[in-house]
Amino acid sequence: MVTTLASDADILAQIDRFCSKHALKPSTFGRLSIGDANLITNLKADRSLTLKTARRIVDFMASYPTTPIEQKEAA
């Protein structure tokens, strides 16, 4: 069985879509997800995530509350 891990670029693209969808500034996303307002800046400067940090980011996005409009669209 082969498992593919997301690259830093893949996660950055997911974060960009997430921030656009939820109207979050990159610094706010970083602060809320892992307590680092410079997260996006660091990723764009080609710094890499640890697996633990990547998991925290993905878990944050998965558990982020949806708005009533998003709930309607999902139904």
Short mmCIF file of the C-alpha atoms (twelve columns), coordinates in Angstrom:
data_MODEL
# 
_entry.id   MODEL 
# 
loop_
_atom_site.group_PDB 
_atom_site.id 
_atom_site.type_symbol 
_atom_site.label_atom_id 
_atom_site.label_alt_id 
_atom_site.label_comp_id 
_atom_site.label_asym_id 
_atom_site.label_seq_id 
_atom_site.Cartn_x 
_atom_site.Cartn_y 
_atom_site.Cartn_z 
_atom_site.pdbx_PDB_model_num 
ATOM 1  C CA . MET A 1  0.000   0.000  0.000  1 
ATOM 2  C CA . VAL A 2  1.367   3.403  -1.006 1 
ATOM 3  C CA . THR A 3  0.383   6.518  0.922  1 
ATOM 4  C CA . THR A 4  1.094   9.901  -0.584 1 
ATOM 5  C CA . LEU A 5  1.864   12.777 1.734  1 
ATOM 6  C CA . ALA A 6  0.896   16.304 0.788  1 
ATOM 7  C CA . SER A 7  3.809   18.552 -0.041 1 
ATOM 8  C CA . ASP A 8  4.331   21.932 1.588  1 
ATOM 9  C CA . ALA A 9  3.092   23.515 -1.671 1 
ATOM 10 C CA . ASP A 10 -0.081  21.379 -1.557 1 
ATOM 11 C CA . ILE A 11 -0.783  22.410 2.031  1 
ATOM 12 C CA . LEU A 12 -0.088  26.060 1.211  1 
ATOM 13 C CA . ALA A 13 -2.608  25.865 -1.647 1 
ATOM 14 C CA . GLN A 14 -5.174  24.312 0.719  1 
ATOM 15 C CA . ILE A 15 -4.532  27.072 3.249  1 
ATOM 16 C CA . ASP A 16 -4.932  29.772 0.572  1 
ATOM 17 C CA . ARG A 17 -8.303  28.313 -0.489 1 
ATOM 18 C CA . PHE A 18 -9.363  27.977 3.149  1 
ATOM 19 C CA . CYS A 19 -8.428  31.581 3.958  1 
ATOM 20 C CA . SER A 20 -10.323 32.851 0.921  1 
ATOM 21 C CA . LYS A 21 -13.390 30.775 1.763  1 
ATOM 22 C CA . HIS A 22 -13.464 31.914 5.397  1 
ATOM 23 C CA . ALA A 23 -12.191 35.476 4.849  1 
ATOM 24 C CA . LEU A 24 -9.183  34.936 7.119  1 
ATOM 25 C CA . LYS A 25 -5.970  36.876 6.850  1 
ATOM 26 C CA . PRO A 26 -2.902  34.624 6.535  1 
ATOM 27 C CA . SER A 27 -1.521  35.839 9.858  1 
ATOM 28 C CA . THR A 28 -4.833  35.103 11.578 1 
ATOM 29 C CA . PHE A 29 -4.891  31.610 10.096 1 
ATOM 30 C CA . GLY A 30 -1.374  30.920 11.335 1 
ATOM 31 C CA . ARG A 31 -2.120  32.250 14.793 1 
ATOM 32 C CA . LEU A 32 -5.368  30.284 15.142 1 
ATOM 33 C CA . SER A 33 -4.075  27.033 13.665 1 
ATOM 34 C CA . ILE A 34 -0.641  26.669 15.251 1 
ATOM 35 C CA . GLY A 35 0.009   29.861 17.208 1 
ATOM 36 C CA . ASP A 36 2.410   31.306 14.608 1 
ATOM 37 C CA . ALA A 37 1.321   34.433 12.742 1 
ATOM 38 C CA . ASN A 38 4.290   33.988 10.368 1 
ATOM 39 C CA . LEU A 39 3.261   30.506 9.195  1 
ATOM 40 C CA . ILE A 40 2.250   31.530 5.647  1 
ATOM 41 C CA . THR A 41 5.212   33.877 5.249  1 
ATOM 42 C CA . ASN A 42 7.554   31.060 6.267  1 
ATOM 43 C CA . LEU A 43 5.939   28.558 3.886  1 
ATOM 44 C CA . LYS A 44 6.202   31.040 1.022  1 
ATOM 45 C CA . ALA A 45 9.894   31.448 1.900  1 
ATOM 46 C CA . ASP A 46 10.329  27.692 1.236  1 
ATOM 47 C CA . ARG A 47 10.484  26.627 4.853  1 
ATOM 48 C CA . SER A 48 9.149   23.122 5.440  1 
ATOM 49 C CA . LEU A 49 6.520   21.862 7.822  1 
ATOM 50 C CA . THR A 50 7.084   18.973 10.172 1 
ATOM 51 C CA . LEU A 51 4.566   16.147 9.892  1 
ATOM 52 C CA . LYS A 52 3.232   17.078 13.325 1 
ATOM 53 C CA . THR A 53 2.660   20.707 12.298 1 
ATOM 54 C CA . ALA A 54 1.084   19.698 8.985  1 
ATOM 55 C CA . ARG A 55 -1.327  17.435 10.893 1 
ATOM 56 C CA . ARG A 56 -2.241  20.295 13.258 1 
ATOM 57 C CA . ILE A 57 -3.006  22.541 10.271 1 
ATOM 58 C CA . VAL A 58 -5.119  19.924 8.500  1 
ATOM 59 C CA . ASP A 59 -6.994  19.121 11.723 1 
ATOM 60 C CA . PHE A 60 -7.636  22.831 12.315 1 
ATOM 61 C CA . MET A 61 -9.136  23.260 8.840  1 
ATOM 62 C CA . ALA A 62 -11.262 20.123 9.206  1 
ATOM 63 C CA . SER A 63 -12.691 21.219 12.553 1 
ATOM 64 C CA . TYR A 64 -13.196 24.906 11.717 1 
ATOM 65 C CA . PRO A 65 -16.846 25.873 12.228 1 
ATOM 66 C CA . THR A 66 -18.890 26.410 9.114  1 
ATOM 67 C CA . THR A 67 -21.194 29.356 8.630  1 
ATOM 68 C CA . PRO A 68 -24.963 28.878 8.180  1 
ATOM 69 C CA . ILE A 69 -24.533 29.665 4.449  1 
ATOM 70 C CA . GLU A 70 -21.884 26.942 4.088  1 
ATOM 71 C CA . GLN A 71 -24.140 24.494 5.926  1 
ATOM 72 C CA . LYS A 72 -26.969 25.241 3.454  1 
ATOM 73 C CA . GLU A 73 -24.667 24.756 0.475  1 
ATOM 74 C CA . ALA A 74 -23.482 21.398 1.809  1 
ATOM 75 C CA . ALA A 75 -27.056 20.125 2.237  1 
# 
